[in-house]
Amino acid sequence: MSAVLQAPSRTLRAEVCTDERDFAALGPAWDRLYRSCATATPFQSHAWLYSWWLSYGRPGRLRLVLVRESGAYGELRAVAPLMRVGWPVPRLVPLGGAISDYGDVLLDDDHTDRAADALAAALSAAARTALVDLREVRPGGAAEQVYERWSGPRRRVDDSLCLELPAVPIEELTARLPAAKAQRVRAKLRKLTALGVERRTVTPDHADSALRRLLALHRLQWQGRGVTPEHLRERFAGHLTRAIGPMVRSGDAVVTEFLLDGEVVAVDLTLLSPRLAGGYLYGAHPRLRERKADVAVMLLDACARHTGSGQRGTLSLLRGDEPYKRHWRPEPVVNQRLLLARRRTAPLLSAVLAEVAARGRARELVRGRRERGGGGS
């Protein structure tokens, strides 16, 4: 089911898709638009978002804002993949949720201006009594084009921190380090070779079984330690195995298995887009660490190999500021949260900004307690 919206151009039409079956049928047109949007990340692909909806979506909440050509074929020129939530305030938020490191809209690069104009107008019409809350937008993302064209109240605030490296081979990443650290990394790479660790790229037909091994190894490596609870849930496993097969086939993901003595001891999932590669999830057997293999170096080496064509400019370590990431001297890049309101929904914008400010003060309080040795969590 779709509701037709008025677009500011006679050559474009806008609509809101609320039906899961229509979402599924959008795949081919969505993929063409995805390929024509250079700033897109793998988290905006149809395979990722439709699979996410099947695992996490709730009936009646789907809101895909679509902008099409007005002709008979109606080629997609822009998409905002959203859903409606009612707490703590009514909002339209990106599909993909907490398991997606980047959120964004899609704009056809050959029609950026008119597509962005039409999408901004369509979002304003679709929002009505809700706030548009675009989370985790990478700097330079397509949603910035919509933000610049928004006529109502708007605010831009910081979201999650990501760490990024240049998309170059491991040898060049190592050369960026201080001499002593670089020497240790080279020794760790030689150690992996001496142990006989082998690497193989998984074919699309075997992606499902490899992902099941990844999740089993992930559970094993974190046994008895803190782990992201969502990664252990069946809905996450369902989403991942459903999404990654098509993404491997289309070149938007690579699954790599690592073997030691003929046994799979680690599996890595790297997600790919035209400008970015990012290591998303891995599982590693404790046996690797027992054999003094540096798993982080092994995985970064594998991930960096997928950037060798020179087309991708960024090797993203994705969200999180873990110490092992800092060893590589990455650049900190802060995602954006773009908040868009109409005049009638301006109070919702104020409420969300107050919540953001309160959370920021709470984080500063906890950080101050830790620095003073007072603990806290």
C-alpha positions in Angstrom: 0.0 0.0 0.0 1.3 3.5 -0.9 0.2 7.0 -0.3 0.9 9.5 -3.0 2.6 12.7 -2.0 3.0 16.0 -3.9 6.5 16.6 -5.3 7.8 20.0 -6.2 8.6 18.9 -9.8 6.2 17.9 -12.5 8.7 15.3 -13.7 8.9 13.5 -10.3 6.3 11.9 -8.1 6.6 11.0 -4.4 4.9 8.3 -2.4 5.1 6.5 0.9 5.3 2.7 0.9 3.9 1.0 4.0 3.5 -2.6 2.7 6.1 -5.3 3.3 5.3 -7.1 0.0 5.8 -3.9 -1.9 9.1 -3.4 -0.1 10.3 -6.8 -1.3 9.3 -6.0 -4.9 11.4 -2.8 -4.9 14.6 -4.8 -4.9 15.8 -4.4 -8.5 14.9 -0.6 -8.7 16.4 0.0 -5.2 19.6 -1.7 -6.3 19.9 0.5 -9.4 19.5 3.6 -7.2 21.9 2.2 -4.6 24.6 1.8 -7.4 24.0 5.4 -8.5 24.5 6.9 -5.1 28.3 7.2 -4.4 27.9 8.0 -0.7 25.8 5.0 0.0 27.1 2.5 2.6 26.2 -1.3 2.7 23.7 -0.5 5.4 21.5 1.2 2.7 21.4 -1.8 0.4 18.0 -3.4 -0.2 19.3 -6.8 0.9 20.4 -5.5 4.3 17.4 -3.3 5.0 14.7 -5.7 3.8 16.2 -8.5 5.8 16.4 -6.2 8.8 12.7 -5.4 8.5 11.8 -9.1 8.4 13.7 -9.7 11.7 13.0 -6.4 13.5 10.1 -4.6 11.8 6.7 -4.2 13.3 3.4 -4.3 11.4 2.0 -0.9 10.5 5.2 1.1 11.1 6.9 0.9 7.7 7.4 4.2 6.0 9.5 4.1 2.8 9.5 7.6 1.2 10.0 7.1 -2.5 10.7 9.6 -5.3 10.2 8.4 -8.8 10.2 9.7 -12.3 6.6 10.5 -13.4 6.9 8.4 -16.6 5.5 4.9 -17.3 8.6 3.2 -15.8 8.9 5.3 -12.7 12.6 4.9 -12.1 13.6 5.6 -8.5 15.5 8.8 -7.9 15.5 9.0 -4.1 14.6 6.8 -1.1 14.3 7.5 2.6 14.0 4.0 4.3 12.1 4.9 7.5 9.8 3.5 10.1 7.5 5.3 12.6 8.1 5.0 16.3 6.0 6.5 19.1 8.4 6.7 22.0 9.7 8.8 23.6 8.2 11.2 21.0 6.6 10.4 17.6 9.4 10.1 15.1 10.3 8.7 11.6 13.6 6.9 12.1 15.9 5.0 9.7 15.5 1.3 9.2 18.5 -0.7 10.3 18.4 0.1 13.9 21.3 -0.4 16.4 22.9 -3.2 14.3 23.6 -0.8 11.4 26.7 1.5 11.8 25.5 4.1 9.3 22.1 5.5 8.3 21.3 7.5 5.3 18.9 8.2 2.4 19.7 7.4 -1.2 19.9 10.0 -4.0 20.6 9.4 -7.7 23.9 11.2 -8.3 22.8 12.1 -11.8 19.7 13.9 -10.5 20.9 15.1 -7.1 19.3 18.6 -7.0 15.8 17.7 -8.1 15.8 14.4 -6.2 16.8 16.1 -3.0 14.3 18.8 -3.4 11.5 16.3 -4.0 12.6 14.1 -1.1 12.8 17.0 1.3 9.2 18.0 0.4 8.0 14.4 0.5 9.5 13.9 4.0 7.9 17.0 5.2 4.5 15.8 4.0 5.0 12.3 5.3 6.1 13.4 8.8 3.0 15.5 9.6 2.8 15.1 13.4 6.2 13.3 13.7 9.8 14.4 13.9 12.2 13.1 11.2 15.2 11.7 13.2 18.0 10.6 10.9 20.6 8.8 13.0 24.2 7.8 12.3 24.7 9.8 9.1 28.3 9.7 8.0 29.7 13.1 7.2 29.2 13.8 3.5 26.1 11.5 3.4 23.2 12.1 1.0 21.0 13.1 3.9 23.0 16.3 4.2 21.4 17.4 0.9 18.0 17.0 2.4 19.0 18.8 5.5 20.2 21.8 3.5 16.9 22.0 1.7 14.7 21.6 4.8 12.4 24.6 5.3 11.3 24.0 8.9 13.1 23.9 12.2 16.2 21.6 12.1 19.2 20.8 14.2 22.4 18.8 13.7 24.0 17.1 16.7 26.8 14.5 17.1 26.0 10.8 17.1 28.4 7.9 17.3 32.2 7.9 16.9 33.7 5.9 14.1 37.4 5.3 13.4 38.7 5.3 9.9 41.9 4.3 8.1 43.0 4.9 4.5 42.0 2.1 2.2 45.5 0.7 1.5 47.2 -2.7 2.0 48.4 -3.8 5.4 52.0 -3.0 4.5 51.1 0.7 4.0 49.0 0.8 7.2 52.0 -0.7 9.1 54.3 2.0 7.6 52.1 4.7 9.2 53.0 3.4 12.7 56.0 4.4 14.8 59.0 2.3 14.1 58.7 0.0 17.2 55.0 -0.6 16.7 55.5 -1.3 13.0 58.2 -3.8 13.8 55.9 -5.7 16.1 53.1 -5.8 13.5 55.5 -7.2 10.9 56.5 -9.9 13.5 52.9 -10.8 14.1 52.3 -11.1 10.3 55.3 -13.4 10.1 54.0 -15.4 13.0 50.7 -16.0 11.2 52.6 -17.3 8.2 54.8 -19.5 10.4 51.7 -21.0 12.0 50.4 -21.9 8.6 47.2 -19.9 8.9 45.4 -20.0 5.5 42.8 -17.7 4.2 40.0 -18.5 1.7 37.1 -16.4 0.4 33.7 -18.0 0.7 31.6 -18.4 -2.4 28.0 -17.1 -2.4 26.7 -20.7 -2.4 28.5 -21.4 0.9 27.9 -18.0 2.6 25.0 -19.3 4.8 27.1 -22.1 6.3 30.1 -19.8 6.8 27.9 -17.3 8.6 26.6 -20.0 11.0 30.2 -20.9 11.7 31.0 -17.2 12.3 28.2 -16.8 14.8 29.2 -20.1 16.6 32.8 -18.9 16.9 31.7 -15.4 18.0 29.7 -17.0 20.8 32.6 -19.2 21.8 35.2 -16.4 21.8 33.1 -14.2 24.1 32.0 -17.1 26.4 32.3 -15.9 30.0 33.0 -12.3 29.0 30.9 -9.3 28.0 29.3 -9.6 24.6 26.7 -7.6 22.6 23.6 -9.5 23.6 21.9 -8.9 20.2 24.6 -10.9 18.4 23.5 -14.0 20.3 19.8 -13.7 19.4 18.1 -15.8 16.8 16.6 -12.7 15.1 20.1 -11.4 14.4 21.3 -14.7 13.1 18.2 -14.8 10.8 18.9 -11.3 9.5 22.6 -11.9 8.9 22.2 -15.2 7.1 19.3 -13.9 5.0 21.0 -10.6 4.0 24.6 -11.6 3.4 24.1 -14.3 0.6 22.6 -11.7 -1.8 25.2 -9.1 -0.7 28.1 -11.5 -1.5 26.6 -12.2 -4.9 26.3 -8.5 -5.7 29.8 -7.6 -4.3 28.5 -5.8 -1.3 30.0 -8.2 1.2 32.9 -10.7 1.5 33.1 -13.6 3.9 36.6 -14.9 4.7 37.4 -18.1 6.5 40.8 -18.7 8.2 42.1 -22.3 8.6 44.7 -23.8 10.9 45.7 -27.4 10.4 42.8 -27.8 8.0 40.2 -26.6 10.5 38.2 -23.3 10.2 39.3 -21.3 13.3 38.0 -17.9 12.3 35.4 -16.3 10.0 35.3 -12.6 9.1 32.5 -10.6 7.5 33.5 -7.4 5.7 30.9 -5.1 4.1 31.7 -3.1 1.0 30.3 -0.1 -0.9 31.8 2.0 -3.7 33.8 4.3 -1.3 34.1 2.2 1.9 35.0 -1.2 3.3 34.2 -2.1 6.9 34.9 -5.1 9.0 31.5 -5.8 10.5 31.7 -9.0 12.6 34.0 -11.9 13.2 34.3 -15.1 15.2 37.6 -16.6 16.3 38.4 -19.8 18.2 40.4 -19.3 21.4 42.9 -21.8 20.0 44.3 -19.0 17.8 45.2 -16.9 20.9 46.6 -20.0 22.6 48.9 -20.3 19.6 50.0 -16.7 20.0 48.2 -15.5 16.8 47.2 -11.9 16.8 43.6 -12.1 15.6 43.2 -8.3 15.2 46.2 -8.1 12.8 45.0 -11.2 10.9 41.5 -9.6 10.4 42.7 -6.2 9.4 45.1 -7.8 6.9 42.1 -9.6 5.3 39.9 -6.6 5.4 42.5 -4.3 3.8 42.9 -6.8 0.9 39.4 -5.8 -0.2 40.4 -2.2 -0.7 43.3 -2.9 -3.1 41.5 -1.7 -6.3 42.0 1.9 -5.2 38.3 2.7 -5.7 37.4 2.7 -2.0 39.0 5.5 -0.1 38.1 4.4 3.4 38.7 1.4 5.5 36.2 1.9 8.3 36.6 0.3 11.7 33.0 1.2 12.2 31.5 2.5 15.5 33.3 2.2 18.8 36.5 3.4 20.3 38.1 0.2 21.5 41.8 0.4 22.3 42.9 -2.2 19.7 41.5 0.1 17.0 43.5 3.1 18.3 46.8 1.1 17.8 46.5 1.8 14.0 46.3 5.6 14.4 42.9 5.9 12.8 41.1 9.2 12.1 38.1 9.8 14.5 35.0 10.6 12.5 31.8 11.5 14.2 28.5 10.5 12.7 25.7 13.1 12.6 22.1 13.0 13.9 19.9 15.2 11.6 16.7 16.3 13.3 14.0 17.8 11.0 10.7 19.2 12.2 7.8 21.2 10.9 6.6 24.2 12.7 3.9 22.3 14.4 6.4 19.6 15.5 9.0 22.1 16.8 8.2 21.1 20.4 9.2 17.5 19.6 12.5 18.8 18.3 13.0 20.7 21.6 12.2 17.5 23.6 14.7 15.4 21.7 17.4 18.1 22.1 16.8 18.2 25.8 17.2 14.4 26.0 20.4 14.6 24.0 21.8 17.3 26.3 20.8 15.3 29.4 22.6 12.1 28.1 25.7 14.2 27.3 25.8 15.6 30.8 25.4 12.0 32.2 28.3 10.8 30.1 30.5 13.6 31.3 29.6 12.9 34.9 30.5 9.2 34.5 33.8 10.1 32.7 34.7 12.5 35.4 34.1 9.9 38.1 36.3 7.4 36.3 39.1 9.9 35.8 39.0 10.7 39.6 39.1 6.9 40.3 35.5 6.8 41.5 34.3 4.0 39.3 30.9 4.2 37.7 29.2 2.6 34.7 
